Amino acid sequence: MIKDDIKKFLKDRWNFIFVILILFIIIYRLYYFFKLGAQPIWWDEGDYLAVSKVWALNQNSVEWMAHFSGMRPLLIPLIWTLFFKLGLGEMTIRFFTLLVPSVVSICCVYLIGKELYDRRVGIIAAFMLSVYWVFTFYTYRLLTDIPATMFGLLAVLFFYRYIKDNTKSSQLYFFFLFGVLAFMTRFPLSLILITCLIFLFAVKRFTVLKDKAFLKSMGFFGVILIPFIIYLIYTKFYFIQFYFVKGIGGLIATNQPFGFYVFGLSVSILGTSWAILFFLGILTLLNLFLGFDIFWKQKNNSLNSDFFVVLWIVLQLIFYVIIFRGATDRWIIMLTVPMFFIASKGLVLIYETVKKYSKNIAIIIVIGLRVWGGYANLKHSSDLIDNKKDTYKEIKLAGEWLKANTPENSKTITASIVQNYYYSERQSYDFYTNDSIWGKCSDIYGALSLNETCQKKTEESFNEKVKRIKPDYMIVSVFEPVFTPQWAYTYPQKYNMSIVQAYMNNQNQPMLVIYKFENGH
């Protein structure tokens, strides 16, 4: 019976193509999963992992946790804490919270594209995400972008299924559940909930407030939101300050110029072929703009999907361009996904246009464009993964050395505090002294001014910190230069500290040196 169902399922051409795509994704992802293994982590990765280790090992809060609280959501660190508590290591975390969500996200894109338009758009967009170099690269980095994307896409999928068939009110509960999980993984994913709710009111107006199923689901939303509200109150709403007032961008405090480059960034990282398809796909949206009254008055729902995709893009741009005023490649994955849907429509437009003259040529063009874009992304992701796989290796080695060769109660001062704590499981402190002098002498990123007075006074206050915490070791490296004051590079020689371990590059130049404090200094 099951065998017959499988045969019947695979007889459908699009089902067969989808299965082939998923098999390709799994093989491709597993290849790099085993090739990279537990590659050295970066600062942001260490930020989440170190907090998880502190909780898992029941250690006291350390000074560097103050910057984490409120700025980063708690869901992923809590999940990773559970993994560590159960004795499951880093590779298990990578598999279940990165690789699996990566594959699920691609499946979601296919299903969303199918709901929005048709299976052609779904399969093309899913293929684009499956080889997209940004998405592939961060599938192997212990950050929140991949699981957040999965939760966000699941929220969109259940929401649009409800829109197309509002008799299935259970879809709303899943929408709110995954929407909350998304922004409790990455705060900007709240944009997905906002997008969906704006769209809902646009198509149903205030009649939705008379829908008992919707009101019940809103009650459910309120209940599952309680932990987040408690977290906001506990952290004195620092999340709002960081993203809207005084963060890296910040609408009010920093006078940062508008981030108009964000759209250019999102287009440029698509690559030439997919960018061309995206702009061609915009032509398919003309009916939405020319006949907007048809959508607004809901004379029919033929333009609903186009409006939803445009709204999805516009709200992302408003946040990153006007409010936060900045972005990196991984931050805008949820912006590029709807762009994939438009690019897929562009490819379908080419096919339908050329097919009128020659179906074979149309097929060749479609395959050619997909191969062109796919190869460019695969090559770029492969080169990037290989180039970055050993970065911060010395920090990992140093932390592992400290864990193997020092007492559990030893203390280390290092600019790479979170990575060092994660690998060494030893209390770690940075060069920052949290005093008024440092505050006046550093920028919003924490970089200390080269002003002679600032350098002298912060070194003096650092000496007071050394007397207070009585550290055993100090690490000086070429990494994290923003968090390393200039005086730190000469500090060991000035105070006659001894070298206990060093890591050199291929030219025999020091990359990282571990020093030992002598006689209480």
N, C-alpha and C positions, 0 to 999 in steps of 0.2 A: 504493500500500500504506500509506504513512504517512498520507495523507489519509483513508483509510478508518479507520485506527486512531484518528485524532483525532476523526472523526465518531462513532465507536462510544463513545469516551471521554466526549464531550460529551453523548451521549444520556442518560447517567446524570444525574439531576437534581442530586445532590450534587456530582458532578464539575463540572457546569456552574456551580453556585453558587460553588464554590471558585475556579474560574478567574476568574469575575467579581470576586470579592473580591481576588484577587492583582493583577488589572489595576487595580482601584481603588487598592490599596496603592501600586503602582509609580507611577501617575500622581500620586497625592497626595504621595508622598515626593519625587519628582522636582521637583514644583512648588516646594516649599520649598527643595530642594537648590539650585536655580538662583536662587531669589529671595534666599536668605541669602548664598550664596557663602562667602567666607572671612571670616565674621563675627569680631569681636574675641574673643580667648580670655580665659577666667577663670584664676585662680590654679592650680587643680587641673589644668586643661588644659595650662597652661604648664609645670607640673611634669614631665609626661610628655614634652611636646614639646621642652623645653629640654635634657633629658637626651639625647633622640634626636639633637638638633643637636650637642651636645658630642661624642657618639660618631661621628656622621657626618663632622664636620669635624676629627676627630682632635685635639681640644683637650685641654689638661690639665684634670683635675678641679678644680672651683672649690668655694668653701666651702659654697655652698648645696646641693651634692649630698650632703652628709653626712646631711641630714634625709630625703632620698629613700631612701637605701640601707637596705634591710631593712623599711621601712614599706610600700613599694609593690612589687608584683611586676614582673618584668622583661619579660614576653612582649611586651606592646604597644609599649613603647619600643624593643625590638629590631626588631620588625616595621617601625615607623616609621623607625628608623635605616636600614633597607634601602631604604625608599622614598626617603629623602633622598640616600643613596649613589647611587642610580640616577638622580638628578636629577628625581625625580617630586615635584611640589609638594603643597601643602596640600589642594587640591581633590581630587586623586587619592586621598590618604589618607582624606579624608572619604567619598568614594564607596565605596572598597573595604573600609574597616574600620568604617564606620558604617552607610551606607545599605544596602549589600548584606546585612550581618548582621541589620539590622532586618527586612528582608523575609524572610530565611531563618528568623528566629525565629518569625515569624507562621505560616509554613508548618509549622514544628515543632510549634507549639501545636495546629494542626489535626490533625496526624498522631498526636500524643500523646493528644489527646482521643478520637480514633478508636480507638486501641489500648486506652485505659482504659475507655471506655464505648461510644460509637457516633459516627457521622459528624455527627449533630445537635449533640451536645455539642462536638465538635471544631470545627465551623464557627462556632458561637456564640462559643466562647472565642477563636478566632482573630480574629473580628470585633472582640471587645472589646479585644484587645491591639492590633489595627491602628489603632484610633482613641484608645486610652488616652493621655491627655494627658501623663503622665509619660514613657511610652515614646517618644511622638512628639517631645516637646521635646528629650530627650537623644539622639535620632537625629542631631541637628545640633550636638552638643557633643562636642569631642574628648576624651572620657573613656572609661573602660574598661567602663562598665555595659552598653552594647549588645553589643559582641563577647563579653563574659563571659556575658550572657544567652543568646546564640546557642550558645556552647559547652556551657553547662549544659543547655539544652534538647535539644541533640543527644545528650548523655550520657544523659538521661532516656529519650529516644526509643529508642535502641539497647538500653538496659537493659531496658525493659519489653517490647520485642520478644523479647528473650531469655527473659524470664519466661513469656511466652505460648507460646513455642516453643523450648524449651531444646535442641532438636537443632541449632539455628543458633548454635553456640558462638562464631562469628566476631563476633556482636553484642557479646560481652563485651569483645573487644579494642577495638572502637570506643567502647564505654562508658568504658573506662579512659582511652583516648586523649583523648576530648573532656572527660572529667572532670578530667584533669590540666591540659589547656589552659584549662579554666574557672577553676580556682583559681590557675593561674599568670598569669591575667589579673586576677582579683580574689580575694584570699585567702578571703573568706567563702563563695565558691562551693564550698569543700571540703565544705560542708554537703550538697551534692547527692550527692557520693560516699558520705558517711556515711549519708544517708537511704536510698540504694539498697542499700547493704551491710547495713544493719539490716533492711530489708525482706526481702532475700534470705535472711538467716538466720532470719527470722521464719516464712517459708513453707517453707523447706527444712531448717531446723534444721542440725545439724552434719553431715548427710549430704552437704552441699555440699562438705565437705572431702575427700570421697572422689571427687569429680567431677574427673577429669583435665583436662577442658577448663577448668574454673574455676581449678585450680591453675596451669595453664600461663598463663592470662590474668593471674593474680596475679604471676607471674614477669615478664610483660611490663610490668605496672604498676610493679613495682619498678625495672625498667630505665629506663623513661621518667621515673621520679621522681628519678633520680640528679642531674640538673642543679639541681632544686629543693633537694635535700638539701645539695648543695655551696653553694648560695646561702645557705641557712640557717646553715651552719657559718661561712661567710665573714662574714656579718652578725651573728654571735654570737647568733642566734635572736631578733633584735630584733622580728621579726614576732610571735612569741609574747608578748613583753613588751608590745607595743603593743596587741594585741587582747585579751589576757587579764589583763594586770597593770597597766600604767600608761598606757594610751592615753587617748583622748578619754573613753571610758567606763572600762573596766577593772574587773575583778571585785574586785581586791584593793586597789589603791593609792589610789583617788580618793574613796572613800566616796560615790560617785554613787548616788542612789536608783535602784531598779529602774525600768526604762523601760516601765512598764505602758501608757503612752500609745501605744506602737508599734502595738498592735492597733487602737486607735482611729484612728491615723493611716492605717493600711492600709485601714480601712473608709471613712474620710472621703474619701480621694482616689479612691475608686471612684465617688463621686457617689451621689446619692439612689437612683436607679432600680436601679443595679447592687448597691448595698448591700442593698436590699430583696430582690433576687433571691438574693443570697448567703445571707441569713438564711432565706429560703424553702428554698434548697438544702440547708441544714443538716438540714431535716426528712427529706431523703432518706437521711441518714446514720444514722437511728434504728436500722435493722436491724443496722448494724455494732455499735452500742453494746449493743443488746438481745440480739443473738445473737453476741457476741464469741467465744464458745466454738466456734462454727461456723468462724469464721476461724482461731482458734488451733489447732484440731485439724485444720484443712484438710479438713473433711468435703466441702466443695466450694470452688471458687475464686470464687464469686459476690461475695464481699465484699472480695476482694483489692484491687480498684481503689480502693474507698473508704478502706481502711486506708492504702494508699500515699499518697493525696492528704492525708489527715489527718496522717500522719507527716511529710510534706513541710512542711505548715504549722507543726506543733508544734515541730519542730527549728529552723525559722527563728525562731519566737517565743522559744524558749529562749535562742538566741544573742543576739538583739537586746534582749530584755527583761531577762534575768538576767545574761548575761555581759558584753556590750558596753554594755548599758544606754542605748542611744540609736540613732536612725536618722533618715535623711532620706528624702524621697520616692524618690530613685533607688536608694538602698541596698536597698529592699525590693521591687524589681521581681520578684525570684524568690519572694517571699512572695505577691504579688498574683496571679501566674500560676495557682497551684493554687486560689486563691479564685475566679478566673474559671471554672474547671471546676465548682466548686460552684454558682456563680451560674448557669452554663449549665444545670445540672441543675434549678435552681429554675425557670428559664424553661420547660424541658421539662415539669416538674411542672404548671405553670400550664396549659400547652397540653393536656396529657393530661386534666387535670381538667375544663377548660371544654369540651373537644371532646366529652365525653359528652353535653353539652346542645346545643352548636352548634359545628360545625367552623369556620364562617365567623367567628363571634365570637372563637373561639380564635386564629385566624390574625391577626385584627385586633389583638387584645391583644398577641400576640407581636411583631408588626411595630411596634406603638406603643411598646412598652417598649424595643425595640432602637433605634428612631429617637430616643426621648427620651434614652436614655443616650448614644447615639452623637453626637447633636447637642451635648449638654452638653460632652462630651469634646473634640469638634472645635473648638467655640467657645473653650473654655478654653485649649487648646493654641495656637490661632491667636493669641489675645490675648497669651498669655505669650511666644510667639516674637517677636511684633512689639514688645512692650514691652522685651524683653531683648536684641534684636539689636544695638543700638549701645552696650550697656554696656561699659565699659573701652575705648571707642574711642580716648580720649586717650592711653592707655598704648600702644596699637598705633601711633598716629601718632608718638608720641615715639620709640619704638624704631626705626621706619622712618626718622625724621629723623636719629637718631644713626648708623644704618647708612650713610646717604647723605652725611653731612657730617662724619664724624669718622674718624681713622685706625683701622686694624684693631686696633692695640694699645692703644687708649684704654680707660679704666676708668670705670665709672659706679657710684655708690652710689644705691640706690633700694629702697623697701619692696617694690616689684613686681619682685623680682629675676628670677624665672623667665620672666615674660612679656617683660621687657625684654631678657633674653638671647636669647630665641627670635626676637624681631623685629629686634634690633640686631646680633646675633651679636658683641657686644662683652662683655668680661669684666664681670660685674655683682656687686656686693657689697651687703649690707644694712646696717642700722644696728646690728645685733646685734654685740657684741664678744666673746661666748663666754668671758666671764670670771666669776669667782665673784660679783662684784657684781651683774651682770645676772641670774645664776641665782637669787640671793636676792630679787631685786626684781620678778620676772615670774611670771605664772601659767602653767598648763600649755599655754595657747594661745600664749604668747609676749608677751602684753600687759604692758607695763611699768607698774609702780605709779606713781601720781601723787605719791607721797611726795617731798618736796623733796630729801632726802638721796639717794634713788635717782636722781632726775632729774639732780642735779648730778654725782654720781660716774660715772654711765653716759656723760654728755656728755664728761667728762674722759677716760674710757677710749676713747671714740670718737675723740677728738682724737689719741690714741696710734695708733689704727688708721689714721687718715688719714696720719699721718707714715710709717707702715710701708708701706702699699700705694700711696701717692701717686696717688689717683684724679684724673681729669680733670673729671668732671661729677657733679652730684648732682641727683636728681629728687625734688621734693616735690609730693605730690598729695593729693587728697581720698580716694584709693583706699587700701585696705589700712590703715585707721586702727589696727588691732590691732598691726600691725608697725611703726608709726610713733610714736616717742616724742614727747612734747610739745615738747621742746627743738628737734626737727628743723624745726618750722615757723618758728622765729625764727633758726635757725642761719645761714642765708644772709645775713641783714641784720647779724647780730652780727659776722660775719667778712668783710663787704664783698664777697660773691660777686656776680658779674655775671650777669644774665639773658641767655641766648642763644636761648631759645625758650619760648613759653607758649601754652597752649590754654585758651580761655574758654568759658563756657556761654552760653546765650541771653540771660542777664541781664548779660553782660560781666563775670562773676566768674571768677577763675582756677580751673580744674579741675586743671591740672598745669603745673608750671614746671620748666624745665631750667636749672640754674645751672652756672657754670664756676668751678672752683677757681683762685685766683690765687696766684702765687708760692709754690707748694708747699703751699697751704692752701685 
